[in-house]
């Protein structure tokens, strides 16, 4: 469920980023910002820290936003210009 959700969000995001002229490295970095929280939430679920898949999905989504924002801050020029650098 969580891996599928990350995939369903990442594939169109990468397609849109490529359409907008971003290179593969920024696409991979942004994809990692979406999958790393997914693997973390799955690990917490498997460890019994989270009660169910819905709690894991909440953690996944809450952590994704700051992770993606962090990637954007690291590559500020890539995401703040009208045309990617």
C-alpha positions, 0 to 999 in steps of 0.5 A: 500500500505505501510503496504503491502510493509512493510510486503513484505519486513519483511517476507523474511527478518525474514525468512533469519535472522532465516535461518542465525541463529538469534533468535526471539528477533532480528527478532522482533526488526528488524521487528519493525524497518520496521513497526514503520516507516510505521505507522509513514508515514501512520499517516503523510499521514492521517494527510494531511502532505504528499500529496499522498501514493508515498510521504508516501512510500518515507518517509517510506523507507528513515526512515527504513534504519536508523531505521534498522541501529540503531537496528544493532548498539544496538546489534552490536555483533548480526550483526557483527559476522559470527555466531549470538550471 
